[in-house]
């Protein structure tokens, strides 16, 4: 699970492939499920974006082999 706090009134919570957006900055109590948006489990960059000549996503969870290795190293430390 990843929690990305953007402000005291808004945040993103990612669990697996699902991202939830919660925002009360305008007192509207917005809560949305953003199923199509996935983010790298290491750096948080959005997955599935066409970056021209950049490498494609490493897999469903990581944007690059470097992010995968970095997370693996953190977990083994």
C-alpha positions as semicolon CSV with decimal commas, in nm:
position;residue;x (nm);y (nm);z (nm)
1;X;0,000;0,000;0,000
2;X;0,122;0,348;-0,083
3;X;-0,016;0,669;0,064
4;X;0,071;0,991;-0,119
5;X;-0,037;1,297;0,078
6;X;-0,061;1,596;-0,155
7;X;-0,198;1,847;0,096
8;X;-0,364;1,848;0,440
9;X;-0,695;1,795;0,256
10;X;-0,605;1,558;-0,028
11;X;-0,425;1,231;-0,086
12;X;-0,391;0,925;-0,307
13;X;-0,398;0,572;-0,166
14;X;-0,273;0,293;-0,393
15;X;-0,349;-0,069;-0,309
16;X;-0,236;-0,312;-0,578
17;X;-0,357;-0,177;-0,914
18;X;-0,624;0,048;-0,765
19;X;-0,569;0,409;-0,670
20;X;-0,815;0,601;-0,456
21;X;-0,824;0,980;-0,463
22;X;-0,962;1,159;-0,157
23;X;-1,001;1,537;-0,151
24;X;-1,184;1,766;0,088
25;X;-1,004;2,088;-0,006
26;X;-1,326;2,243;-0,139
27;X;-1,549;2,094;0,135
28;X;-1,707;1,862;-0,125
29;X;-1,573;1,535;0,025
30;X;-1,455;1,388;-0,309
31;X;-1,358;1,021;-0,320
32;X;-1,279;0,854;-0,652
33;X;-1,149;0,516;-0,762
34;X;-0,889;0,561;-1,036
35;X;-0,854;0,201;-1,156
36;X;-0,677;0,280;-1,482
37;X;-0,399;0,477;-1,317
38;X;-0,105;0,281;-1,184
39;X;0,210;0,409;-1,024
40;X;0,558;0,266;-0,970
41;X;0,586;0,102;-0,628
42;X;0,930;0,256;-0,581
43;X;0,938;0,610;-0,722
44;X;0,567;0,681;-0,766
45;X;0,584;0,776;-1,134
46;X;0,276;0,702;-1,340
47;X;0,292;0,373;-1,529
48;X;0,172;0,325;-1,885
49;X;0,278;0,664;-2,016
50;X;0,436;0,666;-2,359
51;X;0,769;0,839;-2,305
52;X;0,896;0,833;-2,660
53;X;1,242;0,674;-2,666
54;X;1,238;0,588;-2,294
55;X;1,222;0,225;-2,189
56;X;0,875;0,072;-2,146
57;X;0,747;-0,010;-1,797
58;X;0,944;-0,294;-1,638
59;X;0,625;-0,472;-1,522
60;X;0,285;-0,403;-1,365
61;X;0,447;-0,268;-1,045
62;X;0,765;-0,087;-1,147
63;X;0,855;0,171;-1,412
64;X;1,210;0,044;-1,464
65;X;1,451;-0,234;-1,382
66;X;1,636;0,017;-1,163
67;X;1,327;0,080;-0,948
68;X;1,265;-0,294;-0,921
69;X;1,624;-0,358;-0,808
70;X;1,619;-0,067;-0,564
71;X;1,303;-0,198;-0,396
72;X;1,442;-0,552;-0,389
73;X;1,763;-0,423;-0,224
74;X;1,562;-0,227;0,036
75;X;1,360;-0,538;0,121
76;X;1,673;-0,752;0,156
77;X;1,853;-0,503;0,381
